[in-house]
Amino acid sequence: MVKIDAKLIQELRNRTGLGMMDCKKALETTNGDIDKAVDELRKKGANVAAKRSDKETQEGLVYAYIHPGDQVGVMLELNCETDFVARNEAVKQFAKDVAMHIAAMKPRYLSLEDVDQAFLEHEKEIAHAQMANSGKPANMLAQIIDAKVKKTCSELCLLSQPFVKSDKQTVQEILQDLIAKTGENIKIKRFARYEIGA
C-alpha cells in the first residue's frame, strides 16, 4: 500500500470538503492519484445520496438572494433531516451558490418530472416540424424527436443543468456531494426567480 502524504490528504480535503479519513481512504484506494480519488469520493457521494433518499426532510432553510443591480431575485427552499445540518456553513454556501445559479441560468423547473405536460407537447410539435423533411425513417424520427425534447427539457431543469461555478458537474451532482459531506438527505424543495420586466 502506498504511503499517503498529509499534504496530499489536505489538498483533497480542500477540493472536496470531506473528512480526513474519507480522503485518506480514497487516496489509498487510488494509489495517491488525486483526480481518481475525487472521482472515488463522488461515486461514494452518489451511493450515500441513494441510501439516504428515503429519509424524511422536515427541517431546512429558506434562502433569499438579490443579484447586484437589484433587477433579479431568487427564493430557494432547501430541506434536510435536522436543523443542525440546516445551519451548517456548507449547506448555507450551497443555498447561496444555487440561488446565484438560478439567477444566472433561469431554470423553469426543478427536475424532469416537474416539466408541464403542455410544454412537453409543444416542444414535441416544434421538434416534429424541424424534422419533417429530414427523410429519416418513422421509427428513427420518433427517437430523434424524443431526444431533442429531453435535451431541451433538461436545459430548463435546475437539477440537470451544468453548475454555473463548476460546469463539469450538474446541480444534482453538487447536491449529491453535499449529501455525502453532511451524511444527511438534502433536497431542493422549490424555488422562485423574479426579474424586473420579465
C-alpha positions in Angstrom: 0.0 0.0 0.0 1.2 3.5 -0.9 2.1 5.8 2.0 -0.1 8.9 1.6 1.4 12.2 2.4 -0.5 14.5 4.8 -0.3 17.4 2.3 -2.0 15.3 -0.4 -4.8 14.5 2.1 -5.2 18.2 2.9 -5.3 19.1 -0.8 -8.0 16.5 -1.4 -9.9 17.8 1.7 -9.7 21.4 0.3 -11.0 20.2 -3.1 -13.9 18.1 -1.8 -14.7 19.4 1.7 -14.9 15.9 3.0 -13.3 14.4 6.2 -9.7 13.5 6.6 -10.3 9.7 6.9 -12.5 9.6 3.8 -9.9 11.5 1.8 -7.1 9.2 3.1 -9.0 6.1 2.2 -9.8 7.4 -1.3 -6.1 8.2 -1.9 -5.1 4.8 -0.6 -7.6 3.2 -2.9 -6.3 5.1 -5.9 -2.6 4.8 -5.1 -2.2 8.6 -4.4 -3.9 9.8 -7.6 -5.8 12.8 -6.5 -8.0 13.1 -9.6 -9.1 9.5 -9.3 -9.6 10.0 -5.6 -12.0 12.9 -6.3 -13.9 10.5 -8.7 -13.9 7.8 -6.0 -15.4 10.3 -3.4 -18.0 11.5 -5.9 -19.1 7.9 -6.5 -19.3 7.4 -2.8 -21.4 10.5 -2.5 -23.8 9.2 -5.1 -24.1 6.0 -3.1 -24.7 7.9 0.2 -27.3 10.0 -1.5 -29.1 6.9 -2.8 -29.1 5.3 0.6 -30.5 8.5 2.3 -33.0 9.4 -0.4 -36.0 7.9 1.6 -35.1 9.8 4.8 -37.6 12.5 5.9 -36.6 16.1 5.3 -38.7 18.1 7.7 -36.0 20.8 8.6 -34.2 23.2 6.4 -33.9 26.8 5.4 -35.2 29.4 3.0 -32.6 31.4 1.3 -33.2 34.8 -0.4 -30.7 36.2 -3.0 -30.8 39.6 -4.7 -28.4 39.8 -7.7 -26.3 43.0 -7.8 -28.2 45.8 -9.5 -31.5 44.7 -7.8 -33.1 43.5 -11.0 -33.2 39.8 -10.3 -34.1 37.9 -7.0 -34.4 34.3 -6.0 -36.1 32.5 -3.2 -35.0 28.9 -2.5 -36.2 26.3 -0.1 -33.8 23.6 1.0 -34.9 20.7 3.1 -32.8 18.3 5.3 -33.2 15.9 8.1 -32.0 18.1 11.0 -31.8 21.7 11.9 -28.2 21.1 12.8 -27.3 20.4 9.2 -29.6 23.3 8.0 -27.3 25.7 10.0 -24.1 24.1 8.6 -21.9 26.6 6.7 -21.6 24.1 3.7 -25.4 23.9 3.4 -25.7 27.7 3.6 -23.0 28.1 1.0 -24.7 25.6 -1.3 -28.0 27.5 -0.9 -26.2 30.7 -1.9 -24.5 29.1 -4.9 -27.7 27.5 -6.1 -29.6 30.8 -5.8 -26.9 32.5 -7.8 -27.1 29.7 -10.3 -30.9 30.2 -10.6 -30.4 33.9 -11.1 -27.9 33.3 -13.9 -29.3 30.2 -15.7 -33.0 30.8 -15.4 -34.3 27.3 -14.9 -38.0 26.9 -15.3 -38.4 23.6 -13.5 -36.8 21.7 -10.6 -36.5 18.3 -12.4 -37.6 16.5 -15.5 -40.6 15.1 -13.5 -41.9 18.6 -12.9 -42.0 19.6 -16.6 -45.5 20.7 -17.6 -47.2 18.3 -20.0 -48.5 21.1 -22.2 -44.9 22.4 -22.6 -43.7 18.8 -23.5 -46.4 18.5 -26.2 -45.5 22.0 -27.6 -41.8 21.0 -27.7 -42.6 17.7 -29.5 -44.6 19.7 -32.1 -41.7 22.0 -32.7 -39.2 19.1 -33.0 -41.5 17.3 -35.3 -41.8 20.4 -37.6 -38.0 20.7 -37.6 -37.5 17.1 -38.6 -40.5 16.8 -41.0 -38.4 17.0 -44.2 -35.4 15.1 -42.9 -36.1 11.9 -44.8 -35.5 9.8 -41.7 -37.5 6.6 -41.2 -40.5 7.0 -38.9 -39.2 4.8 -36.1 -35.9 6.7 -36.1 -37.7 10.1 -36.3 -39.6 9.3 -33.1 -36.4 8.6 -31.2 -34.7 11.8 -32.5 -37.7 13.9 -31.5 -37.8 12.3 -28.0 -34.1 13.0 -27.7 -34.5 16.7 -28.8 -37.4 17.2 -26.4 -35.5 15.6 -23.5 -32.4 17.8 -24.2 -34.5 20.9 -24.3 -36.2 20.0 -21.0 -33.0 19.1 -19.2 -31.6 22.5 -20.1 -34.6 24.1 -18.4 -34.5 21.8 -15.2 -32.4 23.1 -12.4 -31.1 19.7 -11.2 -29.8 18.6 -14.7 -28.2 22.0 -15.6 -24.4 22.2 -15.5 -23.5 24.0 -12.3 -22.6 27.6 -13.0 -19.5 27.5 -10.7 -18.2 24.2 -12.0 -19.7 23.2 -15.3 -18.2 19.7 -15.3 -20.9 18.7 -12.7 -24.6 19.2 -12.7 -26.5 20.8 -9.8 -27.7 17.3 -8.9 -24.1 16.1 -8.7 -23.1 19.0 -6.5 -26.1 18.2 -4.3 -25.0 14.6 -4.0 -21.5 15.7 -2.9 -23.1 17.8 -0.2 -25.2 14.9 1.0 -22.0 12.8 1.2 -20.3 15.6 3.2 -23.1 16.1 5.7 -24.3 12.5 5.9 -28.0 13.6 5.6 -30.6 13.7 2.9 -30.9 17.2 1.5 -33.5 18.2 -1.1 -34.1 21.4 -3.1 -37.9 21.6 -2.4 -38.7 24.6 -4.6 -37.5 27.9 -6.0 -38.9 31.1 -7.4 -37.0 33.5 -9.7 -38.1 37.1 -10.1 -36.8 39.6 -12.7 -37.9 43.1 -13.4 -39.7 43.4 -16.7 -39.8 39.6 -17.3 
